[in-house]
Amino acid sequence: MEKKKVEHLIMKAMSLKLIRGVIDDVSLSVDVVWVQPRVLAKNQINDLKERLQNWNGNIAKTIQTLQSETPELFVQ
């Protein structure tokens, strides 16, 4: 991404009070000291819960498959 585009994006986020910080043009850096917290509605939290549970289930299935097909990787 071009320097100007990044700078514009950071300045826009600062103007919308999404972040607070300092832009240092000399060192081409940004120090972000605060980020606007995000509030989730109950339905959004439930959706995240379901997605995480599904993800956890998929991981468990993958581990079982790996253990059954390549037991030598899990020798203790």
Stockholm file with secondary structure:
# STOCKHOLM 1.0

chainA/1-76         MEKKKVEHLIMKAMSLKLIRGVIDDVSLSVDVVWVQPRVLAKNQINDLKERLQNWNGNIAKTIQTLQSETPELFVQ
#=GR chainA/1-76 SS CCHHHHHHHHHHHHHTTSEEEEEETTTTEEEEEEECCCCCCHHHHHHHHHHHHHHHHHHHHHHHHHHHHCGGGGCC
#=GC SS_cons        CCHHHHHHHHHHHHHTTSEEEEEETTTTEEEEEEECCCCCCHHHHHHHHHHHHHHHHHHHHHHHHHHHHCGGGGCC
//
